[in-house]
Each structure stands twice: as structure tokens, then as C-alpha cells.
Amino acid sequence: MNVSTISVAAMAAFGLAACADGMMKSGSGGFDPLAGMTLEQRRVAMAPITTGTELPSYMVPNIPEAAEAYYGKDSKHLIAQTRDPAAKKTSLGTNGALTYVFMDDGSKFWRVNDHGQDACSYIFPDGKRVVYTSTRDNMDMPVGNWSDQNDYPQGAELYTADIDGKNVKRLTNNKDYEAEVSVSHDGKKLVFGRMINGKMDLWIMNADGTGERRLTNTPDWQEGAPFFLPGDDRIMFRAWRQSEYGKVRPTPMTVFTIKTDGTDWRRYTYDGDMNWAPFPAPDGRHYIFVRVTDKEKNNWDVYLGDLAGTPPKRLTFHDGFDGLPAISPHGKKLVFARSTGRGFMSNLKTFIMDATALGISTKNEFNPNWGLPMQDDPAPRAEAR
């Protein structure tokens, strides 16, 4: 998934398609500190808090170079795209990525898919099945670039399989770009991104591949990276404008939510900055995302956001790339990718942060009145129903 034109080469090499005091207190879900503010006032009020100390973390041992890891419901198993010599080579001639599952202590890991090139993946809540993106059945098509919307790999299809990789089932069959897939908390729905003729939109379908329908359909926004919020009636995602892509660096991205029927599209970031890879916390209020802390030094960090409208807080303080974060279902661990090499996004390793101190609960605090309803780009109903 694209992040910025300044990093296309680095991302292509891997094959990647990522608080004020009292902020974490529960029981304040109905308060909206941004109510009545203009966009400019919201931007000023939401200036990020960039100072602080990084919470304890460790690098997952034993596993190969990997990124974009997501926890299973047990908050122990992770699924990620992992560099593998058996994968089809990237556009730069380096090893592509295949889907792996591993324990977050590094005690066990295995490969789910053995050929093609893989991208985003997810574990079903039953812990027995997975869904992933792969070019495994379209290896004769151009390899493309998972990080450039103008060259996404065509023939990237969606598959489900047992968690050990057996009983593979292909869900899509159109040779379009399909990726950025995730599973609802009840295991009944999948949401994903699909690009048709350069236009990226969100789609939703049943877990068995039936009942497919378009969720978004706008002339300028390029939507992607969708995840279900608790309750499964809304989806968090990020989007950038086609009209800005490649013209503004880093690519401006906005965090949104939308109901699963295609209505009530709302925005939560207002600064025109790159608010990338948002992932919702189990409390339905907070989320993890990525910002460029220092453009000159190309320093990217993980931040904690708040849908209720208090300023985001910086969580990582490593010089270089930290990104592609997710939080565990029990709210106590944060997984992210960290560049451990000399170059930007080089030698990406999976890190686990102890997030207990953030106080994220599993009680759903989501308030549908948070955020700003879209005015200039209202969510069209399209095929939503």
C-alpha cells in the first residue's frame, strides 16, 4: 500500500503494499472537544504531541525480515508478509514477500503460501483460517509495485486458507488489484481495496466470497487499508486524493470511518499531513497510525490517535522508519515494523511494544457523533445496501 512517492523504491524492494493527559480515561466517550470548530481550528487543536519516552519493546527473534503484522484474536499469533527467496522477485530484483504466521515470542513460525508475491493478510477470529492477497495464480502478469498506485500488481487476488496454508480457496477472479483485506470481529465479513482503471475503492463481501458489493465510489479519493471497528457496523480507513498524488510529498492522507452500508462517512484528521496506516484499538475510540515526524531526516513514527478529538501522541522515538502498526485484541501489545538497517526501510524487523501503560480497554466507547461528516465528498450510496 502506497505511503509516499519519496519512498517508492524502498517499499518496492520489500514488496509492501501501514495524548493529552487524561486522554486514556474511560467514561469520557461522549465528550467532543472539537464540536463547533472549523477545519482550521480543528487542525490547530489537533497538533500532535511529539515529546515523550518510548515504552519498552523487543524485536521478535528468529523470524525473517517481515512487515505489516496483525494479531490473531489470541493476541499471541501474528500474520505478516515476510521476505522469502521462494517469492516472485520484486520490480527491483529483490526477494518478494510471502505470507507467514508466527508467535510473537518467535518460538514458532511457518509459511502459509509458497509462491507468487503476497501482500496484506489477516487471521480469522476463530484462529483456524487466514485471508491473504497474492499473485500466485497470475505470475505471468507484470510484477508491478505494491507501493505505487500507478503500478499496483494486476492479478493480485484474495484467498482464504487454513492457518497452516492448506485448503486454499480463491475468492476473487478478475485480475484487478485486490489487497488490504481484513476480517470482521464476528468472522462473517471481509473488507478490502480494489482498483479498477486506476480508481481505488473499498469493497465488502461475505467471508466465503459471496455477496460482494462496493462500499465507496468517489471521483478523487483513493480509499484503502480498511479495518472493522468494534461492533462491525463501521470501518476505519485512510485515503488520499488522486489530484494530490505525486504532487505533494509526503502524500497527504486522511483518517476516516464509514458505516458498512456506505453512509455516514466521517473524517478525523484535518492537517493535510500523511496520516498513514490507521488501525483501530479494541476500545473503538483510539487508533494507531504513522506520521513523518521529521521530513528532512525522513523519520517516520507511530502515533496514538483519538477519534474523540484529542491530540495524537508520539509512541516511537527511533531515528528512521517505524510504521505498519497494529494493536492486539486485548489492547496490551503494539506490533510495528522498524528499520534496523542503514537505508530507509532497510532490514525491516517486527517489534512488540508493551502497551499496557496506554490503558486501552476492550469496552467499546465509540461515539457516532465524533468526527466531521463529509461535506465536499459525501459518501455515495453506490452499490451499498
C-alpha positions, -999 to +999 in steps of 0.1 A: +000+000+000+014+033-010+028+057+016+047+084-003+064+089-036+096+097-016+098+060-006+085+040-036+119+024-043+124+013-007+089-001-004+091-018-037+122-036-026+103-053+002+070-057-018+048-038+007+015-026-002+006+006+073-023+122+240-030+146+262-031+139+300-063+121+308-068+110+271-070+074+280-096+077+308-127+058+301-162+072+306-155+103+286-167+089+253-195+114+248-172+145+250-162+161+217-136+188+222-138+197+185-175+204+184-184+235+165-148+241+153-139+249+117-114+228+098-086+252+105-095+253+142-095+215+143-061+214+126-046+237+153-063+219+181-051+185+169-014+194+167+005+162+176+024+157+209+059+147+198+077+146+231+078+117+255+096+084+261+092+051+242+075+023+261+095-010+264+097-031+233+115-060+218+123-074+184+106-108+176+135-132+173+141-160+147+117-148+120+129-135+086+126-098+076+088-091+079+063-062+080+027-054+083+019-079+110-015-083+125-025-101+157-050-130+158-077-130+185-055-148+210-031-117+210-002-142+205-002-153+169+008-128+141+004-129+104+027-109+081+042-105+047+077-119+050+106-117+027+112-151+012+135-163-017+107-185-029+086-155-037+085-139-071+111-112-074+101-076-069+104-049-096+139-042-082+150-078-084+150-084-047+131-112-029+094-106-027+072-114+003+050-144+012+025-149+040+038-162+073+022-169+107+043-167+138+042-164+176+051-130+189+079-145+210+095-161+179+091-196+193+073-209+162+067-197+126+056-212+093+049-202+057+012-201+046+018-196+009+047-209-011+047-190-044+038-157-061+040-124-042+019-117-012+006-086+004-018-078+032-032-107+053-054-113+083-063-141+108-100-150+112-112-147+148-116-185+151-078-187+148-082-216+123-082-197+090-065-168+073-071-145+043-043-130+022-035-112-010-014-130-036-004-131-073+001-169-070-023-176-099-012-147-121+026-150-121+028-143-158+015-107-153+038-078-147+052-078-112+041-042-106+048-022-074+028-026-043+038+009-032+029+029-063-008+034-071+002+039-108+017+004-109-002-018-085+003-055-093-026-066-115-038-101-108-034-096-070-063-118-058-078-127-024-075-162-009-085-179+023-068-210+037-064-229+069-039-213+092-013-239+081-018-230+045-039-260+034-074-259+018-067-228-003-098-211-017-096-182-042-122-156-035-117-131-064-111-138-101-109-107-122-072-098-125-077-064-109-057-052-080-073-065-047-055-062-014-056-045+020-080-071+033-092-076+069-119-096+087-148-085+108-148-094+145-175-119+141-157-136+112-186-131+088-174-103+065-143-092+046-134-056+036-108-048+011-095-024-015-099-029-052-085-008-080-103-007-114-089+015-142-068+035-117-097+041-093-093+027-058-124+019-037-134-001-007-154-033-012-171-056+013-182-093+009-191-124+029-162-144+043-169-171+016-166-146-012-203-142-019-224-110-016-197-087-030-206-050-031-188-017-035-187+005-004-171+037-017-171+054-051-158+089-053-141+108-081-110+119-063-104+100-030-083+068-032-095+047-003-076+018+013-064+000+044-099-007+059-105-023+093-137-030+111-144-011+143-158-030+173-194-038+166-186-045+129-211-017+117-183+008+108-150+007+091-119+028+096-097+036+066-073+061+052-075+078+018-056+103-003-067+124-032-058+113-067-054+150-076-026+154-050-008+121-055+028+126-067+024+164-064+026+168-027+052+149-006+047+131+016+013+121+002-014+138+023-037+111+039-068+114+060-083+090+085-120+082+080-148+060+092-178+049+072-208+027+080-209-007+063-240+004+043-219+032+027-235+060+048-221+084+075-186+090+061-167+110+087-132+124+089-109+126+120-077+142+108-076+177+094-040+187+089-032+176+053-003+156+066+004+120+059-018+101+084-010+066+072-019+031+082-045+037+109-055+006+129-084+008+154-079-001+190-103-026+207-120+003+226-135+018+195-120+052+203-083+051+199-062+040+169-026+036+159-012+053+128+020+067+112+033+102+106+065+117+093+080+133+124+109+149+106+107+153+068+144+163+064+157+133+083+130+110+068+120+099+103+087+081+105+070+073+138+040+055+152+014+077+169-017+071+191-048+088+177-081+095+193-114+096+174-129+117+202-106+146+191-077+150+215-042+154+200-023+124+188+007+113+208+040+100+195+048+065+207+081+056+189+114+076+191+137+056+168+157+076+142+145+061+109+114+042+099+088+029+124+055+020+108+028-005+098+015-007+134-014-027+149-027-033+184-036-066+199-072-075+206-067-073+243-051-038+240-019-046+258+006-051+229+015-030+199+032-046+169+051-025+144+079-027+118+112-010+125+141-004+100+172-019+115+195-013+085+213+018+073+189+027+045+153+039+047+131+009+054+161-015+051+161-047+071+126-043+085+120-063+117+089-069+137+088-053+171+064-057+200+058-028+224+043-032+259+012-010+255-003-018+290+005+017+302-017+032+275-047+019+294-066+008+263-097-012+273-118-037+254-150-019+261-165-002+230-165+035+236-172+046+200-195+076+197-211+081+162-211+118+167-173+121+168-156+133+137-168+157+110-194+145+084-180+147+049-194+178+031-173+182+000-171+145-009-203+129+006-202+091+006-223+079-024-245+050-018-233+034-050-239-004-046-241-002-008-273-016+007 
